[in-house]
Amino acid sequence: MSWAWFHKLGSPKWFFSWSKPWALPVFCFGCLSLLIGLVWGLVFAPADYQQGNSFRIIYIHVPVAMLAQSCYLALGVAGFVFLVWQMKMAPIFIKAMAPIGAVMALIALVSGAIWGKPTWGTWWVWDARLTSVLVLFFLYMGIIALQNSLDDQVLANKAAAVISVVGLINLPVIKYSVVLLETLHQGPTFTLTKKPDMPPEMWLPLLFAVIGLYCFVAGLLIWRMQSEILKREYRSSWVKQEVTEHGL
């Protein structure tokens, strides 16, 4: 089995050239799918028989909560890759992804609080799921702070990678807190082992919103990584050529 593709991923020049055609179509598809899911879910999906229309925030809360966890899982993988193989693209990925993940975690916390008020009668409780997502947000902010405050880029890259890997221990806590512990938070909306409890006219728009947000974030991430590559590799001849040819 050839590992050439793996080594190519570590090359900023190769990634920049490979990713240029993909960012815009992926981003546009994500925007379209997300728009369909949100309009369908917020306007046309039927009201829940128990929660009424307050349940509609699920079309915002669930996608961003899933992304918040997925983004951190990706950070952990990138951190491990950097610590083991010292690939140059790994810290670039972490630098580009961490702010996106932080925004997703913050929106998940805020939307969860808005949903919690009519459902639980309070904006916030120190529930296991809510508290572990708050910890996730602080982990994101710690990574961002490390990468932007340390003047030594090598040290900043290593510190961010270590936090990214160590913080992975929080993800099982988030995922299984509603299963193994007594919590106010409801169980998982989507699972791979059983059919959703909601009717199709309620879970299909949610699926559109989830897929759309993943694609939206993927396109945004590619652009952010390209920008970070240009900043870090500005002395390289190929970057100077890109700037000359395309006016970047």
C-alpha positions as CSV (number, residue, x, y, z in Angstrom):
1,M,0.0,0.0,0.0
2,S,1.4,3.4,-1.0
3,W,1.4,6.2,1.5
4,A,2.3,8.9,-1.0
5,W,-1.2,10.5,-0.6
6,F,-0.5,10.8,3.1
7,H,2.8,12.6,2.6
8,K,1.2,14.9,0.0
9,L,-1.3,16.0,2.6
10,G,1.7,17.4,4.5
11,S,2.8,19.6,1.7
12,P,1.3,23.2,1.8
13,K,2.0,23.7,-1.9
14,W,0.2,20.5,-2.9
15,F,-2.8,21.2,-0.6
16,F,-3.1,24.7,-1.9
17,S,-3.1,23.6,-5.5
18,W,-5.4,20.6,-4.9
19,S,-7.9,22.6,-2.8
20,K,-8.4,25.6,-5.0
21,P,-11.2,24.2,-7.2
22,W,-13.1,22.7,-4.3
23,A,-13.7,25.5,-1.8
24,L,-16.3,27.5,-3.7
25,P,-18.6,24.6,-4.9
26,V,-18.5,22.8,-1.5
27,F,-19.3,26.1,0.3
28,C,-22.1,27.0,-2.1
29,F,-23.6,23.5,-1.8
30,G,-23.4,23.8,1.9
31,C,-25.2,27.2,1.9
32,L,-28.0,25.8,-0.3
33,S,-28.5,22.7,1.7
34,L,-28.4,24.6,5.0
35,L,-30.9,27.1,3.7
36,I,-33.3,24.4,2.6
37,G,-33.0,22.6,5.9
38,L,-33.5,25.7,8.0
39,V,-36.5,27.1,6.0
40,W,-38.1,23.6,5.8
41,G,-37.6,23.0,9.5
42,L,-38.3,26.5,10.9
43,V,-41.3,27.2,8.7
44,F,-42.9,24.1,7.2
45,A,-42.1,21.2,9.6
46,P,-45.0,20.3,11.9
47,A,-45.0,21.4,15.5
48,D,-44.0,18.8,18.1
49,Y,-46.9,17.3,20.0
50,Q,-45.2,18.0,23.4
51,Q,-42.9,21.0,22.9
52,G,-44.9,22.8,20.2
53,N,-43.0,25.3,18.1
54,S,-40.2,25.6,20.7
55,F,-38.6,22.4,19.4
56,R,-37.8,24.1,16.1
57,I,-34.5,25.4,17.5
58,I,-33.4,21.8,17.0
59,Y,-32.6,22.7,13.4
60,I,-30.0,25.1,14.6
61,H,-28.9,23.4,17.9
62,V,-28.3,19.9,16.7
63,P,-26.1,20.7,13.6
64,V,-23.9,23.1,15.5
65,A,-23.5,20.8,18.4
66,M,-22.5,18.0,16.1
67,L,-20.0,20.3,14.3
68,A,-18.6,21.5,17.6
69,Q,-17.6,17.9,18.5
70,S,-16.6,16.9,14.9
71,C,-14.3,19.9,14.6
72,Y,-12.5,19.0,17.9
73,L,-12.1,15.4,16.9
74,A,-10.4,16.7,13.7
75,L,-8.2,18.9,15.8
76,G,-7.2,15.9,17.9
77,V,-6.3,13.9,14.9
78,A,-4.3,16.8,13.4
79,G,-2.6,17.3,16.8
80,F,-1.6,13.6,16.9
81,V,-0.3,13.7,13.3
82,F,1.8,16.8,14.1
83,L,3.3,15.3,17.3
84,V,4.1,12.0,15.6
85,W,5.1,13.0,12.0
86,Q,5.7,16.8,12.3
87,M,3.6,17.5,9.2
88,K,3.5,21.2,8.3
89,M,-0.1,21.1,7.4
90,A,-1.3,19.9,10.8
91,P,-0.8,23.2,12.7
92,I,-2.2,25.1,9.8
93,F,-5.3,22.9,10.0
94,I,-5.5,23.5,13.8
95,K,-5.1,27.3,13.4
96,A,-7.9,27.4,10.7
97,M,-10.3,25.0,12.4
98,A,-10.1,26.1,16.1
99,P,-12.1,29.4,15.7
100,I,-14.7,27.7,13.6
101,G,-15.2,25.0,16.3
102,A,-15.3,27.6,19.0
103,V,-18.1,29.5,17.2
104,M,-20.0,26.2,16.8
105,A,-19.6,25.4,20.5
106,L,-20.7,28.9,21.5
107,I,-23.8,28.7,19.3
108,A,-24.6,25.3,20.7
109,L,-24.4,26.6,24.2
110,V,-26.6,29.7,23.4
111,S,-29.2,27.8,21.4
112,G,-29.3,25.1,24.0
113,A,-30.0,27.7,26.7
114,I,-32.8,29.2,24.6
115,W,-34.3,25.8,24.1
116,G,-33.8,24.9,27.8
117,K,-35.9,27.9,29.0
118,P,-39.3,26.7,27.8
119,T,-38.4,23.0,28.1
120,W,-36.7,22.9,31.6
121,G,-37.9,26.3,32.9
122,T,-34.3,27.7,33.2
123,W,-31.6,29.0,30.9
124,W,-28.8,27.0,32.4
125,V,-28.3,24.0,34.7
126,W,-25.0,22.3,35.5
127,D,-26.1,19.3,33.5
128,A,-23.4,16.9,32.5
129,R,-24.0,17.5,28.8
130,L,-24.1,21.3,29.1
131,T,-21.0,21.4,31.4
132,S,-18.9,19.2,29.1
133,V,-19.8,21.3,26.1
134,L,-18.8,24.4,28.1
135,V,-15.4,22.7,28.7
136,L,-15.2,22.0,25.0
137,F,-15.6,25.8,24.3
138,F,-12.9,26.6,26.8
139,L,-10.6,24.0,25.1
140,Y,-11.1,25.8,21.8
141,M,-10.4,29.1,23.3
142,G,-7.2,27.8,24.9
143,I,-5.9,26.5,21.6
144,I,-6.7,29.8,19.9
145,A,-5.0,31.7,22.7
146,L,-1.9,29.6,22.5
147,Q,-1.5,29.9,18.8
148,N,-2.0,33.7,18.8
149,S,-0.1,34.7,22.0
150,L,3.2,32.7,21.7
151,D,5.8,34.4,19.6
152,D,7.7,31.1,19.0
153,Q,5.7,29.4,16.3
154,V,7.2,26.0,16.9
155,L,6.3,26.1,20.5
156,A,2.8,27.4,19.7
157,N,2.3,24.6,17.2
158,K,3.4,22.0,19.7
159,A,1.4,23.4,22.6
160,A,-1.8,23.6,20.5
161,A,-1.3,20.1,19.3
162,V,-0.9,18.8,22.8
163,I,-4.1,20.5,24.0
164,S,-5.9,19.2,21.0
165,V,-5.0,15.6,21.7
166,V,-5.5,15.8,25.5
167,G,-8.9,17.5,25.1
168,L,-10.2,14.4,23.1
169,I,-11.0,12.9,26.5
170,N,-13.9,15.3,26.8
171,L,-15.6,14.0,23.6
172,P,-16.8,10.7,25.1
173,V,-18.0,12.6,28.1
174,I,-20.2,14.8,25.9
175,K,-21.4,11.9,23.8
176,Y,-22.3,9.4,26.6
177,S,-23.3,11.8,29.3
178,V,-27.0,11.6,28.3
179,V,-26.8,7.8,28.1
180,L,-24.8,6.8,31.2
181,L,-25.8,9.6,33.6
182,E,-29.1,11.0,34.8
183,T,-29.4,14.3,33.0
184,L,-32.1,16.8,31.9
185,H,-30.7,16.8,28.4
186,Q,-32.6,14.5,26.0
187,G,-31.0,11.5,24.3
188,P,-29.3,11.6,20.9
189,T,-31.4,12.8,18.0
190,F,-29.6,10.7,15.4
191,T,-27.9,7.3,15.9
192,L,-26.5,4.8,13.5
193,T,-28.2,1.9,15.1
194,K,-31.9,2.8,14.9
195,K,-34.4,4.8,12.9
196,P,-35.1,8.3,14.1
197,D,-38.1,8.6,16.4
198,M,-39.3,11.7,14.6
199,P,-41.4,11.4,11.4
200,P,-39.6,12.0,8.1
201,E,-41.1,15.5,7.7
202,M,-39.3,16.5,10.9
203,W,-36.0,14.7,10.6
204,L,-35.4,15.2,6.8
205,P,-34.9,19.0,7.1
206,L,-32.6,18.3,10.1
207,L,-30.6,16.0,7.9
208,F,-30.4,18.8,5.2
209,A,-29.2,21.3,7.8
210,V,-26.6,18.9,9.2
211,I,-25.1,18.1,5.8
212,G,-25.3,21.7,4.7
213,L,-23.5,22.9,7.8
214,Y,-20.7,20.3,7.4
215,C,-20.2,21.4,3.8
216,F,-20.4,25.1,4.7
217,V,-17.7,24.6,7.3
218,A,-15.6,22.5,4.9
219,G,-15.6,25.2,2.3
220,L,-14.8,27.9,4.9
221,L,-12.0,25.8,6.4
222,I,-10.4,25.3,3.0
223,W,-10.3,29.1,2.5
224,R,-8.9,29.7,5.9
225,M,-6.2,27.1,5.4
226,Q,-5.3,28.6,2.1
227,S,-4.9,32.0,3.7
228,E,-2.8,30.6,6.5
229,I,-0.6,28.7,4.0
230,L,0.1,32.0,2.2
231,K,1.0,33.7,5.5
232,R,3.3,31.0,6.6
233,E,4.9,30.2,3.3
234,Y,5.2,33.8,1.9
235,R,9.0,33.4,1.4
236,S,8.5,30.4,-0.9
237,S,9.0,30.9,-4.6
238,W,5.7,29.1,-5.4
239,V,3.8,31.6,-3.2
240,K,5.4,34.5,-4.9
241,Q,4.4,33.0,-8.2
242,E,0.8,32.6,-7.0
243,V,0.7,36.2,-5.9
244,T,2.1,37.4,-9.2
245,E,-0.2,35.3,-11.3
246,H,-3.4,35.7,-9.3
247,G,-2.9,38.9,-7.3
248,L,-3.5,37.1,-4.0
